[in-house]
Amino acid sequence: MSELIISVSGLRGIVGETLTPPVAARYLAAFCNQLTEPGPVVLSYDGRTSGPMLRDLAAAAIVACGRDVLDAGVAATPTVGVLVKQFNAAGAVQISASHNPPAYNGIKLFSAAGRVLDAASGAKVRELYLNDSISWNAADALGSCCAIDDPHASHLDAVLATVDVEAIRKRNFSVVLDSNHGSGSTLGRRLLEALGCRVIVLGDEPNGLFAHPPEPLAENLQGVCETIKSRGCDVGFCQDPDADRLALIDAAGKFIGEEYTVAMCVQRAMMKQPGPIVINLATSSMSQQVAIDAGATPYRSAVGEANVADMMIANAAVYGGEGNGGPIDPAVGYVRDSFVGMAHVLELMATTGKSIAELAAELPRFEIYKAKAEIGREALPAAMDQIAAELPDAEVSRIDGLRLSWSDRWLLVRGSNTEPIVRFIAEAPTLDEAKALCDRAEQIVNACT
């Protein structure tokens, strides 16, 4: 049985094992009990087969805590953030397990600001849940539930307002959108058609019957790559089930990846309005270098969407994101957004006249390597200290594990929250150099155990 995972902004588990109706109800009650703002709670799910069951359960739990529910049905995670602001909601609940396999589902929580909960709010929900310090309302103080008419319209308008729609329409791009039977098609087709694209949608029906493993990685998208190449399309856009991540495929059917999504979006942002950007510690230096080349200041946050959003707000950043394909545009919301990514990549293609392959080739070139090793949680701090001591020429950051950085490379060492392992991520000009950094760190960890 897999462990129930409780993070800053939600929980995730296997339906029927760790994520059961009593667990979900208690967690949602804990969320509602700590809400301080008046107003309803927006509720949606990402299309998974277990989504309708958990949506009904969530609606009942929220109503039982005295809050009205605005039901958006199947909707993308970034759409939920827009709806919170549109309806002045007290918060929101998105039923989603992101890129996890079909057996999983989860609960992602939003604040009244239309973004995932920050660390302090998330910790309070977790404490109430673990201590079972929750309360339910009496029969005369229950909430109600009603459906939102066209929950995607406001998000569509917000994204279109950030780009030169006519410039994109003139190019008449041919696009494959792989929503993989998640929630991305609900807005994705409308957005691309509004931008004048000729659209082929794969996995259009949001029923959770994934045509391939749900994480948009190269090994999972070979069939999509072949479709793009054989149909002669300009670009392929691939979403995860809740559509907050976007991977790119070029016209030749070559997987470009998720790191390039944010880098291209940052490039487009710097062309329009240079200013501070925020990426996390594990994101490629491509975006950082693009910002520096534009005369802007790049900041790095701890890993996690909530941490990126916090730092963006604190530094009045004009753009941000995470290297898993999640661009964040404050003009739309402080939520990773695949629809923002599609619109901004298309605008970059339209305004430069360049293909995805040409744009990718012009970005600063780095290679990322990842590895992991077993280590007990109690031994990890000393192992990190030893890594830092044996690589003394690096700049050291400890805001999230251990990050060592040099002028052209970096190494991130982070312990898992759920397993007795440590993860290594390194980036360097070549893959061999990045692997060498991970190998060195792993040798030091093994010597400490």
Buried (B, 14 or more C-beta within 10 A) or exposed (E): EBEBBBBBBBBBBBBEBBBBBEBBBBBBBBBBBBBEEEBBBBBBBBBBBBBBBBBBBBBBBBBBBBBBBBBBBBBBBBBBBBBBBBBEBBBBBBBBBBBBEBBBBBBBBBBBBBBBBBBEBBEBBBEBBEEEEBEBBEEEEBBEBEEBEEBBBBBBEBBBEBBEBEBBBEBEBBBBBBBBBBBBBBBBBBBBEBBBBBBBBBBBEBBBEBBBBBBBBBEBBEEBBEBBBEBEBBBBBBBBBBBBBBBBBBBEBBBBBBBBBBBBBBBBBBBBEBBBBBBBBBBBBBBBBBBBEBEBBBBBBBBBBBBBBBBBBEBEBBBBBBBBBBBBBBEBBBBBBBBBBBBBBBBBBBBBEBBBBEBBEEBBEBBBBBBBBEBEEEBBEEBBBBBBEEBEEBEEBEEBBBBBBEEEBBBBBBBEEEEEBBBBBBBBEEBEBBBBBBBBBBEBBEEBE
